[in-house]
């Protein structure tokens, strides 16, 4: 990975555009999440049925992510983000306006909301990794901090909208339109993507693919080759654990505060905002720790922090203790996803397909997480069901070793 520093104006402008793409994606996501309790009440959903509704969003993301590597390679990160921003407006507005008619419009809207988010996510991570290489320093976690800043803003606006009795439809349509318009304008500053399709993995890279067999020239064979790389798959499983940690907080903190601690709806929204603020702080102040101590020890320490926070949140005797748990939970969840994306992009020649594979595996957490927590919640309460998050963090700790930077001799020039 290059260490040369590039401070050209176009690189700085691209960096600002990446921040905007991450931030507005977070704002739209948190805007939706902040209104889940009201939509749940309107549709009279049990925890398990709510989990199944939320599953549609994850399904859309997975379908999108399976295609995202090819989409970004074919059309470029700029065009991909623009198109997905426009789709997000249609999808989120459809869910926001359609929930009065029943569950099907919400499921359909959330599916395409997830589809838009999936390809948007891969495209902005590829662009962010490109800017990171040009800047010559770790900055991708700070882009993810930008996402978290957007989620905090979205959660706070959502809490205010709930307190002011603003309708779900008006709130979410406005949030979608504002997010899309700003992003479509901002991404004009994205750097051009590397020309040509992602190269095939060759026998010169046997330690990555686990085989010295040549890869055929077919597009499908090239794509499948990245799914056979042990390091890439292990990074993906690690990211899955942290994505589950993050996604469970986004989907269930408001609901579990209201149901588990008997708080008012706006208090649940504030707990959600605190979780997102803690993630933002971890992502903003984390890069110097990564540069000083390395990825592996920092990520393992954060996993321990997240486990401690979940224990406080689930077993806390009072709301104040639960808020402390939310704070530690958010800090613990902060760096796993962005550092996993950065590790997947260590080799610029293979960044797009590897980021797509890692993101696809990671997003399985959003596929299985909502129904898992929902079904457990029907039996042990949503609050207790969140202990499943701690189990995955325990699993993630030994997997962190896969995120060690690649030996420079094994990085192929882009």
Secondary structure, DSSP 4 states (H G I P E B T S, - for coil): --------HHHHHHHHHHHHHHHHHHHHHHHHHHTHHHHHHHHT--HHHHHHHHHHHHHHHHHHHHHHHHHHHHH-HHHHHHHHHHHHHHHHHHHHHHGGG-HHHHHHHHHHHHHHHHHHHHHHHHHHHHHHHHHTS--HHHHHHHHHHHHHHHHHHHHHHHHTT--HHHHHHHHHHHHHHHHHHHGGGPPPPPSSPPPPP-GGGHHHHT--PPPPSSHHHHHHHHHT-HHHHHHHHHHHHHHHHHHHHHHHHHHHHHHHH---HHHHHHHHHHHHHHHHHHHHHHHHHHHHH-HHHHHHHHHHHHHHHHHHHHH-SSHHHHHHHHHHHHHHHTTHHHHHHHHHTSSGGGHHHHHHHHHHHHHHHHHHHHHHHHHHHHHH-HHHHTHHHHHHHHHHHHHGGGGSPPPGGGPPP-
